[in-house]
Amino acid sequence: MIRILRGAAPEPNLREAARYAGVKGDPAQILPLLEDCKKELLPALSPVACYDIFDICAGESLDLGFAKVKSRALCKNLAGCKKIALFAATVGAGADRVILKYRALSPSRALFLDALASAAAESWCDEVNAEIVAQFKGGRPRFSCGYGDLDITLQRDIFAALSVTKNIGVTLSDDCFMTPVKSVTAIIGLYDD
């Protein structure tokens, strides 16, 4: 059964945002700018996620319950798990609109808003991950398409399995990129016993 989660605007980690923006060393000098950008970004965020639980079976290919894949990296990550949580999460289209607004007005501000939105999406995914794993006896780190040898085209199966567009409004392009941009799909290995 697909479950929907909604949350308050997640607090982006400013140091992570600085790293995403390419700031090297101590980001202390740009923290005031990031704080200012954060004030504009947070009201535009509307975090939502959907997820479902699937039984898995390892064999010649890994049967995830919604698709079969060949990925050594994912197999290694899921070692010892008999179930997975499959989720899709987004901080919403508002982040895209704020970033787009500043691309023409102030490209440097757009860069920092983009980095903050990425950090906010990661914070939201951490919240979703924690809520899902709390229902079980623990879990493995989340694993996303395009990481390691897990093909990004698995996104198509994820979107179908979770009815992502219907449930949370995220769309998938022909080349498997999501809109809104600050959206994530992931697989979490779960310990059930």
C-alpha positions as CSV (number, residue, x, y, z in Angstrom):
1,M,0.0,0.0,0.0
2,I,1.5,3.3,-1.1
3,R,1.8,5.8,1.8
4,I,2.0,9.6,1.4
5,L,4.1,11.8,3.8
6,R,3.9,15.5,4.0
7,G,6.2,17.7,6.0
8,A,7.1,21.2,7.1
9,A,9.9,23.0,5.1
10,P,13.0,21.0,6.0
11,E,15.9,23.0,7.5
12,P,18.8,22.9,5.0
13,N,22.2,22.3,6.4
14,L,24.1,25.6,5.5
15,R,27.5,24.0,5.5
16,E,26.3,21.3,3.1
17,A,24.7,24.0,0.9
18,A,28.0,25.9,0.8
19,R,29.7,22.6,-0.3
20,Y,27.1,22.1,-3.0
21,A,27.7,25.6,-4.2
22,G,31.4,24.8,-4.5
23,V,32.7,26.8,-1.6
24,K,36.1,25.5,-0.5
25,G,37.3,25.7,3.1
26,D,35.4,27.6,5.9
27,P,32.1,28.9,4.5
28,A,31.8,31.5,7.4
29,Q,31.9,34.5,5.1
30,I,29.0,33.3,3.0
31,L,26.8,32.1,5.8
32,P,24.9,35.4,6.1
33,L,24.1,35.3,2.3
34,L,22.9,31.7,2.8
35,E,20.8,32.7,5.7
36,D,19.3,35.5,3.6
37,C,18.6,33.1,0.7
38,K,17.1,30.5,3.1
39,K,14.5,33.1,4.3
40,E,13.3,33.4,0.7
41,L,13.5,29.7,-0.1
42,L,11.8,28.1,2.9
43,P,8.3,29.5,2.3
44,A,8.4,28.1,-1.3
45,L,9.1,24.5,-0.2
46,S,6.3,22.0,0.0
47,P,7.8,18.6,0.9
48,V,5.9,15.5,0.0
49,A,6.9,11.9,-0.4
50,C,5.4,8.5,-1.2
51,Y,6.6,5.1,-0.4
52,D,5.8,1.4,-0.4
53,I,7.4,-1.7,1.1
54,F,8.4,-4.7,-1.1
55,D,9.8,-8.2,-0.4
56,I,13.1,-8.8,-2.2
57,C,14.8,-11.9,-3.4
58,A,18.4,-12.3,-4.5
59,G,19.3,-14.6,-7.4
60,E,21.0,-14.2,-10.7
61,S,19.3,-10.8,-10.7
62,L,17.9,-9.0,-7.7
63,D,14.1,-9.1,-7.6
64,L,13.0,-5.9,-5.9
65,G,9.3,-6.8,-5.9
66,F,8.6,-4.2,-8.5
67,A,11.5,-4.8,-11.0
68,K,14.4,-7.1,-11.5
69,V,17.9,-5.5,-11.7
70,K,21.5,-6.4,-12.0
71,S,23.6,-4.2,-9.7
72,R,26.4,-5.5,-7.6
73,A,26.5,-2.3,-5.6
74,L,22.8,-2.5,-4.7
75,C,23.1,-6.2,-3.8
76,K,26.0,-5.3,-1.5
77,N,24.0,-2.5,0.1
78,L,20.9,-4.8,0.6
79,A,22.9,-7.7,2.1
80,G,20.9,-9.2,5.0
81,C,17.6,-7.5,4.0
82,K,14.4,-9.3,3.0
83,K,12.4,-6.1,2.4
84,I,12.9,-2.7,0.9
85,A,11.2,0.6,1.1
86,L,11.0,2.3,-2.2
87,F,10.4,6.0,-2.0
88,A,10.1,9.2,-4.0
89,A,10.4,12.6,-2.4
90,T,10.4,16.2,-3.5
91,V,10.5,19.7,-1.9
92,G,8.2,20.8,-4.6
93,A,8.1,23.1,-7.6
94,G,8.3,26.2,-5.5
95,A,12.1,25.7,-5.2
96,D,12.4,25.5,-9.0
97,R,10.5,28.8,-9.4
98,V,12.6,30.7,-6.9
99,I,15.8,29.5,-8.5
100,L,14.6,30.3,-12.0
101,K,13.6,33.8,-11.0
102,Y,17.1,34.6,-9.9
103,R,18.9,32.9,-12.9
104,A,18.4,36.2,-14.8
105,L,18.4,38.6,-11.9
106,S,21.4,37.4,-10.0
107,P,23.1,34.2,-11.1
108,S,25.2,34.0,-8.0
109,R,22.1,34.2,-5.8
110,A,20.5,31.5,-8.0
111,L,23.6,29.3,-7.4
112,F,23.2,29.6,-3.6
113,L,19.4,29.1,-3.7
114,D,20.0,26.0,-5.8
115,A,22.5,24.7,-3.3
116,L,20.1,25.4,-0.4
117,A,17.3,23.6,-2.2
118,S,19.5,20.6,-2.7
119,A,20.4,20.6,1.0
120,A,16.7,21.0,1.9
121,A,15.9,18.0,-0.3
122,E,18.5,15.9,1.4
123,S,17.1,16.9,4.8
124,W,13.7,15.9,3.7
125,C,14.9,12.6,2.4
126,D,16.6,12.1,5.8
127,E,13.3,12.7,7.6
128,V,11.4,10.3,5.2
129,N,14.2,7.7,5.6
130,A,14.0,7.9,9.4
131,E,10.2,7.7,9.5
132,I,10.3,4.6,7.3
133,V,13.1,2.8,9.1
134,A,11.6,3.5,12.5
135,Q,8.8,1.0,11.6
136,F,11.4,-1.8,11.3
137,K,14.4,-3.0,13.2
138,G,16.7,-0.8,11.3
139,G,17.8,-0.3,7.7
140,R,20.6,0.2,5.3
141,P,21.7,3.6,3.8
142,R,19.4,4.7,1.0
143,F,20.5,3.9,-2.5
144,S,19.4,5.9,-5.6
145,C,19.3,5.2,-9.4
146,G,22.4,6.4,-11.1
147,Y,24.6,5.6,-8.1
148,G,27.3,2.9,-8.6
149,D,26.1,0.4,-11.2
150,L,22.3,1.0,-10.7
151,D,21.0,2.3,-14.0
152,I,19.1,5.5,-14.0
153,T,16.4,4.0,-16.2
154,L,15.1,2.1,-13.1
155,Q,13.4,5.4,-12.4
156,R,10.7,4.4,-14.9
157,D,9.9,1.3,-12.9
158,I,9.9,3.3,-9.7
159,F,7.5,5.9,-11.1
160,A,5.2,3.1,-12.2
161,A,5.4,1.2,-8.9
162,L,4.6,4.2,-6.8
163,S,2.4,6.2,-9.2
164,V,4.8,9.1,-8.4
165,T,3.2,11.6,-10.8
166,K,-0.3,10.9,-9.5
167,N,0.7,10.8,-5.8
168,I,3.3,13.6,-5.4
169,G,3.2,15.5,-8.7
170,V,6.8,14.7,-9.9
171,T,7.2,13.9,-13.6
172,L,9.9,12.0,-15.3
173,S,11.5,13.0,-18.6
174,D,12.4,10.5,-21.4
175,D,16.0,10.6,-20.2
176,C,14.9,9.8,-16.6
177,F,15.3,13.2,-15.0
178,M,12.7,14.5,-12.6
179,T,10.7,17.7,-12.4
180,P,10.6,19.4,-9.9
181,V,14.4,19.1,-10.0
182,K,14.8,18.8,-6.2
183,S,13.3,15.4,-6.2
184,V,14.8,12.0,-5.2
185,T,13.9,8.3,-5.6
186,A,15.6,5.8,-3.4
187,I,15.7,2.2,-2.1
188,I,16.2,1.5,1.6
189,G,17.1,-2.1,2.7
190,L,15.1,-3.0,5.8
191,Y,15.7,-5.4,8.7
192,D,12.5,-7.0,9.6
193,D,13.6,-9.7,12.1
